[in-house]
Amino acid sequence: MKTQLAASLLLITFPIMMVSCVSSLLKEAPPTFSKDIKWTEPMTPFKKMNTSIYPTWKNKSTGNVISIVSDCGDLAADQNLGSFHQLIEGSVEKFKLVKEQKILFKNKSALIHHSQGELDGQPIEIQAMSFKRKNCGYVTSLTGKKGNLDPDRRAYNQFNESLNFE
């Protein structure tokens, strides 16, 4: 009877242990930010936020946010520029792409998305630019309340122009 109980417990717990082991092996690596890129921080009144591994700055007077996100590795090298925008746009509700434009950024292809949507029920607007360097994809963005990005476009453009790669 004890042998049968032990065998039953083993049969019940074995699949659970296997699933736990396999799921821990399949977990994605935590995100890291590329070390191959340097920049000049956005000018005042933008202040650095320490809420993410990705560099982010917020203008307290307008509420607008400038950020840069990276995705590096072999998979990133094979992705198209549009897919990198999902790093920013993926969490936007009622997402709508207003305008897409291909440009040259520092002599390489880049893609600009101007989009709108909602975040926590509030209407937002996003201007984002994606580009690749080496095995990394990057997206810079200026995000804020819908119709309120204009006061900070200059700071965003200056931030983009300050980007340098090692």
Steps between C-alpha positions, in 0.01 A plus 500: 500500500782739589679416175184565303450836678862600436471402132177699466658808657799465270275471194303808606799720590732395215310687224476811719874492569576450130280792398671722759846399381415547134328836561801630692727394212276667241468832682611794295814671615431826679528799269828686485582828335763525225840625606591601143304827500571836664299824509462842651210510745202714399529861610319654796209481595535126433599295805631143496256241630636191672198276447638269230820349364433709191609865517199729537459872566182690589411865459303575817332807351362328186496141625673386179755219515809436286631144510727257321455123492735239356467137398828321432609159384472268203120523484509881499737501204240316290199717593368777279487858626124494543514213747717702738216749541308227683736560794322835542163453332423155639356635825283768337124440498291599197825544307484688169796562269449852364812529284800287408809642334829343391802726543879488512631542853876536529534350149291189577133410455260603774123491538288769664156421639257768608219327688216550743315287749411478863694417813294435812200648318680829422563607137870505415719580202834343412774602262754218475802419286648152457842414360762225512869500580707182514285230669267746673174667416413830665186707540501857627168656586329818606174416676237720658142614510335512161568836330768597756829382341592823316668678796751213533569399138817710491640326810409161351670580168811626683507180704484290181779703338720449808494119464844350430608141459822329608 
